[in-house]
Amino acid sequence: MTPHGETVIETYALAQQPPINYELHDPDVRLMLQFRDGNAAAFEELVRRYQGRLLTILEHLVGSREQAEDLTQDVFMRVYKARERYEPEARFSTWLFTIANNVASNALRSRSRRREVGVPEGNGDDSRPLRLDQLAKAASGFMPTRALDKAEQAEMVRQAVAALNERQRMALLLAKFEGMSYQDIAQTMGLSVQAIKSLLSRARVNLKEILTPYVEQGSPPQERPSEGEGPDSRDENET
């Protein structure tokens, strides 16, 4: 069966399912509805639950702790401004990370434009979240053939994840850090389930390709082609 045929079947199957009552099943949706109705403490609780998680995802996406902190605040400001028109049409985390994905994409496009016109970037904090050695093993199925200490593994994998293109990196982080399903990632990124499966498959292959020279020869990870370039562009453009 072709990927297009699988997508049609998935869409049809989803259409036959009864609508999900997110207010009933998602406590964070209930908090957001309470905030919509004027309960400021509910918003404070959502910030407490998601601030660290957002910061981790955004830091991996934009590569700067300082910028990630600014973008995290931007995301919550957008949530605050959207409170009066909020309707629970998805899990709260899916809705929130959709906003985060848009914010990060805008920031990366802005950075790219600044580079094109030669505007220098500021020197942000270069610290990174750890736990990336686990991400590498889970994502690529690749085990080092030479002994690496934890700090070296973390830095090596940070560079490898950063070398993925934007969509692959976002899909991978949502899958591994947030434990999102294909359907939730698809909804967050505005793509089909089949496109997300393709993104994650290519991300795992690319991670292994990026990590192998480093582990075997000590060569630093190299950046993958940007979106729309190179052999992965077909997967990236599926919707």
N, C-alpha and C positions, 0 to 999 in steps of 0.2 A: 504493500500500500504506500502511496506517495505521502510525503509530509503534508501536502495540502489536503489529501483525503483524511488523514488523521486529525488535522485541525478542524475540518468540518464535522467529523464524528464527535470530537470533544465538545465543540460548540453546541451541537444538537443535544448531547447528553446533559450538558449544564442547563440548557433551556428547559429540560424536562423535570429538573429538580425543583422542589418547592422553595420559595424564597426563604432565606435564613433570617431569623429574628436576632439581629446582632445585639440588641439591647438585652435580650434574655441570656445570650450565651457569652457575651464579652463584658467583663466587669469594667474594663477601661472605656468602653462605649458608654456605659452607665455614668461613669465619672464625667465624660465629656458632655453628656446630656445635662448632668447636674450643673456643670459650668455654664452651659448655654442658658440655663434657667437662673443664673445669678450666683451660684455657689463658688466663690473664689477659692475656697479650700480644696475643691475638687481639682481645679487647675494646678494648684501647688502640688497636689499628690501626683498628677500626671507628669509634671516636670521632674519630680523626685524619681519616678519610676523609669523615665525614658532619657533623662539628660545624659547619663553616662553611656547608654547604648547608642544614642545619636552621635555623641562625640567620637566614639570609637569608629563607627562607620564613616563619618565625614572625614575624620583624620586620615583614614586609609584612602579615601577617594581623592582628597585634595593635597595630601602629603605635608600638611602644615598644622601643627597643634594650635597655633594662634588663630589661623584662619578658620579651622574647624570649630573653635570656641565661638567665633563671631557668627558662623553659619548656624550653629546650634541655637544661638539666641534668635537669629533670623527666623528659623523654623518655628520656634515657640511664639514669636511675635505674629507670624502668619496664622498659627492656630488661634491665638487670642483674637485676632481681627476677624476670623471666620466663624467665631462661636455662635453668632446669632443666626447664621444660615446653615449651621451644621445639621446634616441628616445622616444617620448611621446606615450607609450603603455598603460598608465593608468593615472588617475588623479595624479597630482603632489603630493598631500598629501598621496595618497596610496603608491606611489613609495618611498616617504620620510620615511613614517612610516614602510615600509618593511625593509628599511635599519636600522631604529631604533630598530625594533624587532630583527634583526640579531645581532646588536651590543649588545643589552641588554642580549640576550640569551648567547652570547659568554662570557660576563662579569659574568653572574650567573654561567655558567659552570666552569669558571676559579676560582671563589670563592669556589665552591663546591670541586674542586680538592685541593685547598689550605687547606680547612678544613680537607680533608682526610689525608693529610700529616702533619697536625698539624701546619701550618703556621698561626700565629695570624694576624687578620685583623686590619687595622688602625681605629682610632676613628674618623669617619666622622661626619659632622654636622647632628644632628638628627631632624632638623626642617622639617616640612611637609607642603605641601599646604593644605589649608582648603577647604571649600565648600563640604566636604565629608558627612555632614549630609544630604544634598540633594541627593548625590549619593546613600546613604544607602536606603532612602525612595524610590527612583526611581528604584533601582536595586532589592530590596527584597520585596517591598510592605509591609514592616514591620514598624509599628509605636511603639515607646517606650511606655511601660505601666507605667513607673515611670518618674518623672520629671528629665531631664538632661539639664545642661546648654550647651551652644553651644560649648565651649572648650572641655567639656567631650564627647559630641557627636562626635566631629571631631576626637579626639584621639581614641575613641572606634571604629569608622568606619575605621579609618586608619589601626588599628590593624586587623580588620576583613578583609579588602581588602588584606592586606599583607599576611594573613593566607591562601588565595586562592592559588592554584598552579599557575605556571607561565602562562600557556595558558589561563586559565580562567580569570586571572587578566588582561592579555593583551587584550583579547576580550572585557571584561567589560569596560576597560578604553577607548578603541577606540569607543565603542558604546556610552558611556555616556559623555566623555569629547570631543570627536571629532565628535560625531553624525554620524558616518559612517554607511552605509547600510551593510546588511549581505554580499552582494557581494563584497564590498570594503574591509571589514574585512577579508573575505575569501582569497581575492587576496593578502592582506598584510601579512597574516600568512601562506599562502601556503596550505590552507585546503579547503574542499568543503563547500558550503553554508550550507548543512545539518549539517556538523560537527560544524560550528559556531553557528547555532541555538541550538545544543546540549550543546556546551560549555556555552553559555549564560544562558540557562535554568538551568544547573547544578550550575553555579555561583550564580544565584539568590537563588536557594534552599540552597546552602551552606552558603551564607551570612545570610539568615534567621536562619539557624541552629547555626551559629557561634554567632550571635548577641543575640539570645533569652536568653541564660544563663547569659550573661552580664547584660542585661536590667532587667531581673527578679531577679537575685541573686547577681549581681556584680562580677561574675566570669570573668576573662580576657579571650579574644578570644584565641582559641587553633589553632595551625597550622594544615591545612588539609594534608592528605597524599600527597607525592610528585607524579609527573607524573609516570604512570606505576604501581602505588600502590593503593590499596583500591578500593571501589566501583565505583569511577569515571573513572577508567583507560579505560573502554570501550569507553566512550565518547571522552576521550582525544586522543585516537589512531585512530579515524575515519579520513579518508582523502577524 
